């Protein structure tokens, strides 16, 4: 079944000007970029997006990191897009990520791991709606 998932190319990726390289890995894996925009997250946007982590000790650092530089927000489409993109991203810790995954190729650390992807179809819908309208998505 064709699904949509949400992706963020994080500040460490935009700072290093590697968004095109990451997009190439995404597309090579069979995921289609159907919406994409470069934005500078406000503190309020980052807090809302990561509110699930609000009680965790790294929350403040995460919000600061995600607002420090621009990000690229995306909607990806493919059969089984959520699971496929999670596989393409690789483990959060780049030391544990499989060869050829985005995080193995590009992440600097656990915190600066270059990409975010939705962890479920339900969350993909919620995350997509925070940044895109249906008119923005051209499949």
Secondary structure as GFF3:
##gff-version 3
##sequence-region A 1 139
A	DSSP	beta_strand	2	9	.	.	.	ID=ss1
A	DSSP	alpha_helix	11	15	.	.	.	ID=ss2
A	DSSP	alpha_helix	19	28	.	.	.	ID=ss3
A	DSSP	beta_strand	32	39	.	.	.	ID=ss4
A	DSSP	alpha_helix	43	49	.	.	.	ID=ss5
A	DSSP	three_ten_helix	51	53	.	.	.	ID=ss6
A	DSSP	alpha_helix	59	68	.	.	.	ID=ss7
A	DSSP	beta_strand	71	79	.	.	.	ID=ss8
A	DSSP	alpha_helix	81	89	.	.	.	ID=ss9
A	DSSP	three_ten_helix	94	96	.	.	.	ID=ss10
A	DSSP	alpha_helix	102	106	.	.	.	ID=ss11
A	DSSP	beta_strand	115	117	.	.	.	ID=ss12
A	DSSP	alpha_helix	121	131	.	.	.	ID=ss13
A	DSSP	three_ten_helix	134	136	.	.	.	ID=ss14
###
